[in-house]
Amino acid sequence: MVRSFPGACMRGVIVPTTVDAEVADAQKKHEGMPFEITIEQMESERLFSFR
């Protein structure tokens, strides 16, 4: 499990959803695109705020 804290910079890669085929098709053009977010606030099982 990755733990993060406010101000932490996290990186990831876009992967299309497997839940909704229509949304997955729209996301397909962005598949594999890297992104970076900065954690603003986290409250376990309740809130995940990022920029």
LINHUQUI-V674750 format. One record per residue. N is the residue number from 1. RES is the residue in three letters. SS is DSSP state (helix for helix, strand for strand, loop for the rest). PSI is psi in whole degrees, 0 to 359 (none if undefined). D_FIRST is the distance of its C-alpha to the first C-alpha in whole Angstrom. Layout:
n	res	ss	psi	d_first
N	RES	SS	PSI	D_FIRST
N	RES	SS	PSI	D_FIRST
This chain:
n	res	ss	psi	d_first
1	MET	loop	133	0
2	VAL	loop	125	4
3	ARG	loop	140	6
4	SER	loop	167	10
5	PHE	loop	162	13
6	PRO	loop	134	17
7	GLY	loop	348	18
8	ALA	loop	142	15
9	CYS	strand	124	16
10	MET	strand	144	13
11	ARG	strand	150	15
12	GLY	strand	183	15
13	VAL	strand	136	17
14	ILE	loop	133	19
15	VAL	loop	126	19
16	PRO	loop	149	22
17	THR	loop	155	21
18	THR	loop	2	22
19	VAL	loop	321	23
20	ASP	loop	113	26
21	ALA	helix	322	29
22	GLU	helix	316	31
23	VAL	helix	320	28
24	ALA	helix	319	26
25	ASP	helix	319	30
26	ALA	helix	328	30
27	GLN	helix	342	26
28	LYS	helix	321	27
29	LYS	helix	343	29
30	HIS	helix	358	26
31	GLU	loop	134	24
32	GLY	loop	354	22
33	MET	loop	126	23
34	PRO	strand	151	20
35	PHE	strand	163	20
36	GLU	strand	135	18
37	ILE	strand	157	18
38	THR	strand	124	18
39	ILE	strand	130	16
40	GLU	strand	312	19
41	GLN	strand	142	17
42	MET	strand	133	15
43	GLU	strand	113	15
44	SER	loop	130	13
45	GLU	loop	14	14
46	ARG	loop	314	17
47	LEU	strand	136	17
48	PHE	strand	106	15
49	SER	strand	131	18
50	PHE	strand	168	18
51	ARG	loop	none	21
